[in-house]
Amino acid sequence: MTIPTYDLIVIGAGPAGLSAAAEAARLGVATLCLDKLAPGGQLINLGELQDVEEPLDGPDMAARLTDDAAVAGVEIGFGEVTALSGSGPWTVETSEGEARTARAIVIATGLNKGMLGLPNESDYEGRGLSHCAHCDGPLYAGLPVVVAGGDGWARYEAQELASLAGKVTIVDASAASSSQDIPRIAGRIVALEGSDGLQSVTVEGDRGRQTLPACAVFVYVGQSPAAEFVPDSLARDATGHIVADEEGRTAVSTVFAVGDVRAGARQSLSDAIADGQRAAQAVAAVLKKK
C-alpha cells in the first residue's frame, strides 16, 4: 500500500496551522493540513473577534482562513495524530490507522482544555463548568458568571460573556490580566459549590477567601499543550510547550512549532496568524536546501 507523501504536513488546523499551510502552499510547498476536528480550532468557539480590523466572529474567520488555504492549494485532511516518527522524511500516524509522510512537519495543535484542578470538578461538567462562551454563554443571560484566567483566549471569552451573561468577574492570579471594563479578582478558585448545578465559587487571593455567586465558570487556566504524540527528540519547557524560536524552528531542523503549543507564543489571533506565516517561510527555505 502506497503511503501519501507531501513536502509538508501541518498538524492542527487552527489559525496558526491554517496560516502556515496557506503560506507554505503559496511558496510552492506541497502541503497537507491535518486536524482531528473541523478546521478553525479555537476560532469555532469564539464570537466577535477583538483584534481584527473588520467585524468578524470566530466561525467566519475560521471559514476565511480555511478558504484561503484551499485556494492556495492546501489539502485539508482529518484524523487525530497519535504518533510522529522518523527524522525526515517523517511519518505521521492517526488513530484511524492511517499513515502519511512528509519532508517537514509543522506542529500547530494548540492547547488542551483548561482544568481548575479541584477534586469535584467533573461533577460540574455540563452543570456550570464550561470552556466555550459562544456555546454556553446564552444559557446564563442575566446570571453571574466567572472567567478563570485572564490571558490570551480568555480575554475574548470574557468580552463576549459581558454581552451575554449578567455580571462577569475574572479570577486570575496574574496582575497583568486586569481589564478596564470587567471586574477582576487576583486569586484562584479553590472550591465549587451547588447542589443543583453550580451556585457559587470560593476564591483565595491576596485578600483572603471570599465566596462569589456564580452559575457558571468558564475555565482558561490549567491548559496543557496538545502534543502528546511529539517525540522526545523535541525539547519542551517546564509546562510541556515545544521549545522553538520566533520562526518556529525547533532543535530538529525539519520540525517547526507554531501557535499556542510553542513555548513563548502569545495567545492572540493576530500573533497566531503571524506565527504560522513566519514558520512557513522558514520551512520553504529549509526544504530548498535539501
C-alpha positions in Angstrom: 0.0 0.0 0.0 1.4 3.4 -1.0 1.7 6.0 1.8 0.7 9.5 0.7 3.8 11.8 0.7 4.0 15.6 1.0 6.6 18.2 1.3 4.9 19.4 4.5 2.3 18.2 6.9 0.8 20.8 9.2 -0.7 19.1 12.3 -3.5 21.2 13.6 -5.9 23.4 11.6 -6.4 26.4 13.9 -5.4 29.9 12.9 -1.7 29.2 13.2 -1.9 25.9 11.4 -4.1 27.2 8.5 -1.9 30.3 8.1 1.2 28.2 8.0 -0.3 25.8 5.5 -1.6 28.5 3.2 1.7 30.5 3.2 3.7 27.3 2.5 1.4 26.3 -0.4 1.8 29.8 -1.9 5.5 29.3 -1.7 5.2 26.1 -3.8 5.4 23.6 -0.9 3.0 20.6 -1.4 1.1 20.8 1.9 -1.4 18.7 3.9 -3.1 20.3 6.9 -4.4 17.6 9.2 -6.9 18.1 12.1 -8.9 15.7 14.3 -12.0 18.0 14.0 -13.2 20.8 11.7 -10.7 23.4 10.6 -10.7 26.5 12.7 -9.5 25.3 16.1 -10.4 27.7 19.0 -12.0 30.1 16.5 -15.0 27.9 16.1 -15.9 28.7 19.7 -15.4 32.5 19.6 -17.9 35.2 19.0 -17.0 38.7 17.8 -13.2 39.0 17.5 -11.4 41.8 19.2 -8.1 42.2 17.2 -9.3 42.2 13.6 -9.9 45.3 11.5 -13.4 44.4 10.3 -16.3 43.0 12.3 -16.0 39.2 12.2 -16.9 36.4 14.5 -14.8 33.3 15.1 -16.5 30.9 12.7 -16.4 33.5 9.9 -12.7 33.9 10.4 -12.2 30.1 10.5 -14.1 29.8 7.2 -11.9 32.6 5.7 -8.6 31.0 6.7 -9.8 27.6 5.5 -10.9 29.1 2.1 -7.5 30.9 1.8 -5.7 27.6 2.4 -7.8 25.7 -0.1 -7.3 28.4 -2.7 -3.6 28.3 -2.1 -3.6 24.5 -2.9 -3.6 23.1 0.6 -5.1 19.6 1.1 -7.3 19.5 4.2 -7.4 16.1 5.9 -8.9 14.7 9.1 -7.5 12.4 11.7 -6.2 12.5 15.3 -2.5 12.2 15.2 -1.2 9.6 17.6 2.5 9.3 16.5 5.2 11.2 14.8 8.3 9.2 13.9 11.3 9.4 11.7 13.9 12.0 11.1 13.0 13.4 7.7 11.0 12.0 5.9 8.6 12.0 8.9 5.8 9.6 9.3 2.5 10.8 10.8 0.1 8.2 12.1 -3.5 8.7 13.1 -6.0 7.0 15.4 -7.7 5.7 12.3 -4.7 3.6 11.4 -3.7 5.9 8.5 -0.1 7.0 7.8 1.3 9.8 5.8 4.9 11.0 5.2 6.4 14.4 4.7 9.8 16.1 4.4 8.9 18.6 7.1 6.4 19.0 9.9 4.7 22.0 11.5 3.0 21.3 14.8 0.1 23.6 15.5 -2.1 21.6 17.8 -2.8 24.3 20.4 -3.8 23.6 24.0 -6.0 21.0 25.7 -8.9 22.4 27.6 -8.2 24.0 31.0 -8.7 22.5 34.4 -9.1 24.0 37.8 -7.6 21.0 39.5 -10.4 20.6 42.0 -11.5 17.1 43.3 -15.2 17.7 42.4 -14.6 19.4 39.2 -16.0 16.7 37.0 -19.3 16.9 38.9 -20.0 20.3 37.4 -19.1 19.5 33.7 -22.2 20.5 31.8 -23.8 21.8 35.1 -21.9 25.1 35.3 -18.4 24.3 34.2 -17.7 25.4 30.6 -14.9 26.1 28.2 -16.9 28.0 25.5 -18.6 31.4 25.9 -20.0 31.3 22.4 -21.6 27.9 23.0 -22.8 28.2 26.6 -22.9 32.0 27.3 -26.6 32.4 26.2 -27.6 29.9 28.9 -26.6 32.4 31.6 -28.3 35.5 30.4 -28.7 37.8 33.3 -26.8 35.5 35.7 -23.5 35.9 37.4 -20.5 34.0 35.8 -16.8 33.8 36.4 -13.9 33.5 33.9 -11.0 31.6 35.4 -7.9 33.0 33.7 -7.1 36.4 32.2 -4.6 35.9 29.3 -4.9 35.1 25.7 -8.2 33.5 24.6 -9.7 34.1 28.0 -10.0 37.8 27.1 -12.1 37.0 24.1 -14.4 34.9 26.2 -14.7 37.5 29.0 -15.6 40.2 26.5 -18.2 38.0 24.8 -19.7 37.0 28.1 -20.1 40.6 29.1 -22.7 40.9 26.3 -24.4 37.6 27.1 -24.5 37.0 30.8 -25.2 39.1 33.8 -22.3 40.1 36.0 -18.9 38.8 34.7 -15.9 38.5 37.1 -12.4 37.5 36.0 -10.5 35.4 38.6 -6.8 35.2 37.7 -3.5 35.1 39.6 -1.8 37.5 37.2 -2.0 41.2 37.8 -1.2 41.7 34.1 -4.6 40.4 33.2 -6.6 43.3 34.5 -9.5 44.6 32.4 -10.9 48.2 32.4 -14.5 47.2 32.0 -14.7 43.7 33.7 -14.1 43.3 37.4 -11.1 41.2 38.3 -10.1 39.4 41.4 -6.4 38.4 41.9 -6.5 34.8 43.1 -7.6 31.3 42.2 -10.8 29.3 42.5 -10.4 26.7 45.3 -13.9 25.4 45.6 -17.1 24.9 43.6 -20.5 24.8 45.4 -24.0 24.0 44.5 -26.4 21.0 44.9 -28.4 21.7 41.7 -25.7 22.9 39.3 -23.1 25.5 40.2 -24.3 28.2 42.5 -21.1 29.8 43.9 -17.3 29.6 44.0 -14.7 30.2 46.6 -11.7 32.3 45.6 -8.5 32.5 47.5 -6.3 35.5 46.9 -4.3 38.3 48.4 -7.4 39.4 50.3 -8.0 36.0 51.8 -11.0 33.9 50.9 -14.3 35.1 49.5 -17.4 33.5 48.1 -18.8 34.7 44.8 -22.2 33.8 43.4 -21.6 32.1 40.1 -23.9 30.0 37.9 -21.0 29.1 35.6 -17.2 29.1 35.5 -15.5 29.4 32.1 -12.1 27.8 32.6 -9.0 29.0 30.8 -6.4 28.0 33.4 -4.5 24.7 33.7 -4.3 24.3 29.9 -1.7 21.9 28.7 -0.1 21.7 25.2 -1.9 19.2 22.9 1.3 17.5 21.9 1.1 14.0 23.5 2.4 12.5 20.2 5.5 14.6 20.0 8.8 12.5 20.1 11.3 13.0 22.9 13.8 14.5 20.4 11.9 17.8 20.6 12.7 19.9 23.6 9.9 21.0 25.9 9.8 23.7 28.6 8.6 23.1 32.2 5.0 23.3 31.1 5.3 21.0 28.2 5.3 23.6 25.4 7.6 22.8 22.5 10.7 24.9 22.5 11.1 26.9 19.3 12.3 30.3 18.1 10.2 33.1 16.7 10.2 31.4 13.3 9.0 28.1 14.7 12.3 26.3 14.4 12.8 23.5 17.0 16.1 21.7 17.7 15.2 19.4 14.8 15.7 21.2 11.5 12.6 20.0 9.7 10.2 20.2 12.6 8.5 23.5 13.5 6.1 24.6 16.2 3.6 27.5 15.9 0.7 29.0 17.9 -0.2 28.1 21.4 1.8 24.9 21.5 5.0 26.8 21.1 6.9 28.0 24.2 6.7 31.8 24.5 3.8 32.2 22.0 1.3 35.0 22.8 -2.3 33.8 22.8 -3.9 36.1 20.3 -5.4 35.7 16.8 -3.0 38.1 15.1 0.0 36.5 16.7 -1.1 33.0 15.8 -1.5 34.0 12.1 1.8 35.8 12.0 3.5 32.8 13.8 2.2 30.4 11.1 3.3 32.6 8.2 6.8 33.1 9.6 7.2 29.4 10.1 6.0 28.6 6.6 8.7 30.9 5.1 11.3 29.2 7.2 10.0 25.7 6.1 10.3 26.7 2.5 13.8 27.9 2.9 14.9 24.7 4.7 13.3 22.5 2.0 15.0 24.4 -0.8 18.4 23.5 0.7 17.6 19.7 0.9 
